[in-house]
Amino acid sequence: MAVTSTYTVKGMTCSHCVHAVTEEISALPGVAEVQVDLPSGGVTVTSETPLTDEAVRAAVDEAGYELADA
């Protein structure tokens, strides 16, 4: 059963930003889909199992952006 989680990423300003964040989060184990809404910074992740906030934060950091605190 798929799990959907929503995050907010700060600092994205262009399609390159979206690509970088999507690529890093997609590399996490179990991630099936990543949807990014550039204007709001919203990121919706669908995965096979729940992801830890730490794993998502590390992926976003690796892309060069910051995960907003919930």
C-alpha positions in Angstrom: 0.0 0.0 0.0 1.4 3.4 -1.0 2.1 6.1 1.5 1.9 9.8 0.5 3.7 12.5 2.4 3.9 16.2 1.8 6.8 18.5 2.6 7.8 22.1 1.9 11.2 22.9 0.4 12.7 26.4 0.7 14.9 28.0 -1.9 13.6 26.5 -5.1 13.3 29.2 -7.9 13.4 27.4 -11.2 12.9 24.1 -13.1 16.5 23.1 -12.4 15.7 23.3 -8.7 12.7 21.1 -9.2 14.8 18.6 -11.1 17.5 18.5 -8.5 15.1 18.0 -5.6 13.1 15.4 -7.6 16.2 13.4 -8.5 17.5 13.3 -4.9 14.2 12.3 -3.3 13.5 9.8 -6.0 16.8 8.0 -5.1 15.5 7.2 -1.7 14.6 3.5 -1.2 10.9 2.8 -1.9 10.0 6.1 -3.5 7.6 5.6 -6.4 6.7 9.2 -7.3 7.8 12.8 -6.5 5.6 15.8 -7.5 7.0 19.3 -6.9 4.9 22.5 -7.0 7.5 25.2 -7.6 5.4 28.3 -6.6 4.5 26.9 -3.2 7.6 24.8 -2.6 5.3 21.9 -1.9 6.7 18.4 -2.5 4.4 15.3 -2.5 6.2 12.0 -2.2 4.5 8.6 -2.8 6.5 5.7 -1.4 6.0 2.0 -0.7 6.8 2.5 3.0 6.8 5.6 5.2 9.9 7.7 4.8 11.7 9.3 7.8 11.9 13.1 7.9 15.6 12.7 8.4 16.0 10.8 5.1 13.9 13.4 3.1 15.8 16.2 4.8 19.2 14.6 3.8 18.0 14.2 0.2 16.8 17.8 0.0 20.1 19.0 1.6 22.1 17.0 -0.9 20.1 18.8 -3.7 21.2 22.2 -2.1 17.9 23.2 -0.6 16.3 23.3 2.8 13.3 21.3 4.1 11.0 23.6 6.0 10.0 22.6 9.5 6.5 21.2 9.7 
